Amino acid sequence: MSAETYRDAWGIPHLRADTPRELARAQGRVTARDRAWQLEVERHRAQGTSASFLGPEALSWDRLARRARLADTARRCFTALEQKDPETAAWVRAYADGVNEGLTETTHPTHTHPTHTHPTHTHPTHTHPTHTHPTHTHPAPEFARTGLAPGHWDPWTPLGVWLATHILFAGFPAKLWREHVATHLGPEAVALFAADGPGTAGSNGWLVSGERTTTGHALIAGDPHRFIEDPGVYQQIHLSCPEFDVVGLAVPGVPGVAHFGHTGTVAWAITNAMADYQDLYRERLRRTGAGVEALGPDGTWHRAARHTETIHVAGEDTVEVEIIETDRGPVIAGGPEGLDDGTPAALSLRYPPRVTADLGFGALLPLLRARRVADVDRALDAWAEPVNVVQAADTEGGLLHRVAGRVPVRPAANGLRPVPAWEPGHEWTGWHTPPRAGLTEGVAVMANQRGPSTPLGVEFAAPHRADRIAALLAGKERWSASDMPAIHTDTHLASATPLLDHLATLTTETTATTETTAPPLTPLTPKAAALRDRLLAWDRRMDADSADAAAYAAVRSAVVRRLAAHPALAPAAVAPAYPEVLQPWLALVPRVAYALEHLLRVDDLYGIDRAATIRGALEEIAGRPPAGPWGDTHRLAPWRALPDAATAHGDEPGLSGDHDCVLCTSPVPGLTDRAARGPAARYVWDLADRENSRWVVPHGASGVPGSPHHRDQQPLWLDGELAPVVTDFDRLTKESDD
């Protein structure tokens, strides 16, 4: 093997090989060394076998993975890739081979790295803590705790990991919520709750053209917002061979650099386009002596594919799952006998890779080889899932702002709710041409708001983050890479306005409410009046050390709880008996929380006396105000496959930010101040000098607890600082030899 592995001061792997295939193998190997446990979890999640070692809490996901045919779809996509693009298929296969080699090493802790691997020493002028990468491989302790041994990766496994990671990205369960709320509160309620849902992932991203920078070359910066996991969902990596030299954020388990990369002459970044590209169909199923049939739009019954699979559950009996697939797609909920509570229902899911046998992996190698934005543009024509808004810039002044991904052409009704499979008019008839956009005054901002992808989606994020980024960029004529963290970490909360406006109407005297049928309000108590005055004077920044931010969040949560408990909305509190994994989209309190701004602004909210509700919430919190600042309760809550592993790290840190801040660290008002979602990475790509680029992840490069690089980037991440991007192999070699 000709691959060489270097490590910088943060333990980030820098790989060099003679060919792309050898490089992919090295990437798989080093990822397995750094993230063995994470890779094992993701492989099992893609196969629907995670309950075998994680227990019954993982069963609902495994059922969905099996019923949605994720593994089978990944196999189909890889088979099609072999036929259509054998070079990329061989490259993916090499990555899987490297993962298997690296996983074998994790079971032998005395194995040393190959002699071409260089332990990195911190440069003497570096101001950050010095860590030396160990010269042996540590097995992840989670294997010992679960009694699990690393399993084998097939060539299609990376595709399965990608599919499992993104199957819920388009938020198809939101269609179940719209149907649920329309059924219990009326059709008009759908618009009331049209807001970013609790399962939605997002991002910030902005491009500043050369005319607006200090160097005359473009800058791209941002941060993907996802569930914060430990180990992290992004892996900083440097991939170099004679054909390309790329730094970027990889998804562990997937070769190359898909979402965020810099080749030296061109850089790109993405955000979630909030497109709707998955459909739910209500199916009419019946059992026959030969199996299961589904009623089609032609009015006749058609044979559905059917078989059963067994899911092993740690500590419990095995579970048998019936797998049914109609002409629309796999049935993910219900069946011929209905839901678990007996409700007659069956839902099939139609999603592009299942239809086309294409996950878009054909874009990955062309992205690595890109030299100009035109190359990125051509590569993205092959992109499939998830659907993203992409920004790119190159060293010659080229700029790109477009949507990438596959969105079916079908009736608008398909995007709103589950549609009847037995009625004609809900078929897919083609694919949308991805929209494009330009820059405004030298900048382009993407933050999941309505923009170029508007024709492709139904619900988008509120415009607050995008508007705030645009306003900050407009406040300065020339920007540098070192200026960008101030935008990453901005904590202004524009969505606080409606609640604060309502507070401003409350007085210490008896007054009439704004609701026509409501009785007059009694005067505020002195404590409540003082809290109101304090919040009205607040600077609207959700800083971790702000007691006023904590007080605002407490009042907001009390308002959410009171609204959700009101008899007018309470009928929507009991969710239908869909699978547990879909229930977060169907919970009333989070829906009220994320739609609060709109619920407080509409002319009438089912006759609810909002002034009285807010007054009651204010009095409640005035009687027991938060004892400390926002960061005391607004703490990081990363997902771990083994939850009790958190005890090894003690209390997680307090955070600045909030759901609608640029620093988007999302609590669920009314339920918890803890933040499970936030910036899964931050980056600044400098087109003037790649070595002037910066990046950071929430934890570190290593997924092994106890490694010096497991959590060494967290202080930077918390403080809004970024680590340097190192691409000079001569410097890496010199540091290794010092």
Phi, psi and omega in degrees: 000136183257005183285144176241142179239126176241159175231139174270190186296341180259009180076010181287131182283136175239116189246139179225133182212172183276335183221159176301325181291317177296325180292320177297320178296319178294322179295317177297320182293314183289328177294321178294324177295318185275331191226039186303312182296317179300316180297321180295318178298315182293323177298315180293322178296321178294329181271347185073037180236016186288335179293343182296338177230343178265346176092189189297336179296337179268358186295319183298319176297315182299321176300314180297314181300319179291310186292327178280355177063043183296311182295318180296321177296318178298320178297315179300317182295323179290320178300317178294324179296320178301323182282321186271325188217073185299331179296313180293322178299317178294324177295316177294319178300320179297321178298313179298321176299318179295322176300315180298321177295315181294322179294324176299321179296328182293341179272357180231082187298346180271354178296140175264159173295156175304153187296342180277358179274131186253118171293136187260136174252145181293137176300139185304331182272358182289136184268353182270167182301146181269128175227140175253128180294133182294155183265009175226163183267126177266128174290143178295132184294340181298331179297317179293322182294326182262350185072020184264143173250145178304135181265184185267137175265127173273164179301332181275351185302317177303326177291323177295320177297315180299316182293316180295325180294329190244003185298331180261005184295324182279357172066038180302334177297341177300335177292327176291322177297315181300319178293319181297312184289327177293323180294320188263334183241352181105155183302329182293341182291337181301316180291329180298323185257016180286085181211167178307120185275170186291342179260002186280132172263155182210196180191163164249148173199143177212145179242129177243119183289166183301332180291347181246014180242164181286342183259345186085002176242155187290158171235141172234131182215163177162192180201123176285132178260119180216175170299129178283121181244158176228106006292164186288159183279350176238146182238118175288134185204156178232122184240122185224133172207174182302336182275335182196162177215107191230137166249149180177187181253111180266158171266117181305126183106354183230131183287158176079198181226107188267307193270324187220116183206160179218117182266001184103322179245345177213145179225153180215161178202160186226162162226163176294126182284351183060029179283157176251111184224015176232139181241147172251133178243133170283126183251144167257113184245150173215149177269142175231176178298337182263352181148232182233140176238152179236139179281124183264172181292349177272002178085005179244160179271136182238143178296131174260144175292139183211137168201174178241150176228158181246131177251124176274136183236121182301127176081359181222174178292156175293157183237131178265133182239130177272127180255121180233137176225124178264185178293340176280316182163185181291143178278118185257349180209141179072196182174197180302329179265001178094199180280176183298333180270008179091354178298127181289104181200146171211131184238127173254150182247126175249118182224146192308312183299331178290329182278319189258348187056040181217120177261003179083013180294344177295348178275343193290312179293316176301327176297317180296327183274356186298141176242334182222169181298331178298326177292318177298317180301312180296319179300319184287347174297338178267359183292146181237296188214140357284165178279126187234156163266129186243139170237139179214155177210153178230175186285351178262008178095001178291142181227149180216135176216105186210169171263142177229134178139173187250116179238124183287151171271123178197171183300152181300329181301329180299330182280348188261314185213173170299139182246153184287123182293336185273359178254137177289160176103006180240020183279158171277135185237010180154197184228140178291146170282122183301128181291162177233160180214170179244198179252157176239117181053041174083005180225158171222133183238135175228128180209042176069013179276173174296129183197223182299334182270005183309317181295347186258356186233180179242305180242142181230166176292153174302154186282003190300314182295314180297316180296320181293317178298315179298320180294319179295317179294327179289342184280359181216137185284320183233135183240147175240168179300323182289346178280340193292326179303333178296330176280315178311322192254016180291136188243014180292134185246090181292332182289356176287345188303311183300318180293318179294325177297320177294319179299325182295338180276347180279137183231175177273005178242158177297127182222160174280149177274170178279347179276131192295329184259005186272146176288163179300151177277139173283159184297151173292145172288161179304320180295318180293320178297320179294321178293318176302312181297322179296317181289326178291336178269353182297147183278002177064030175252128182268065179276146183300329182266013183265118174289328178293321176299320178296319180295317178301312182299323179294316178295316179302314180297321179295321177297316180300312181299318182292320177295315182296331181274352182295140181304334180290330181255340186305328179304336180275001184284335180267108184279151176295165189276051174281168182305148183304324183296340179264352186296329178305330179283347187251003182278132186290315186301311176300324179295318176296318182300311185281343176259007188304317182305315181287321181297332179275351184254338183296155183299318181216133180246078178052031179075007179292132177280090184292326178299317179292322179298315181290321177298317179297319178295319179297316179296320180301312183285327177298330179283340178212068184295154177304139183282339185221190181283175184304321182293347178293323181251335180273084186244155179295137178229073184291148176278134174230139180300327174249096189303324183288356174295342180297334182296340180288342185250358182070202180293138176283158186288154172285152187233148164273168174099180181192177188302318184257011172278157170303317171283084191272089175248105198267114165276181172238089183307137184094339178243307184202148172273348182293148186249110175272340179245152180176192179293109180283352173188163169226149183211154167223116176261119180258120180276350176281324184201109183299329179292348176268003176286163184218157176199166177196153174234163186295333185240279181183183183284334184261143175262008184263115176305137181095342175293144178297344181249020178285319183224021187286343177270352183299320176302320176297312182300318180292324183272358181078018178266165182231147176274151180290147172271119180255127179232355184275108181292332176297319177294318179297319179294318180298316179297324180292330182273345183294000000 
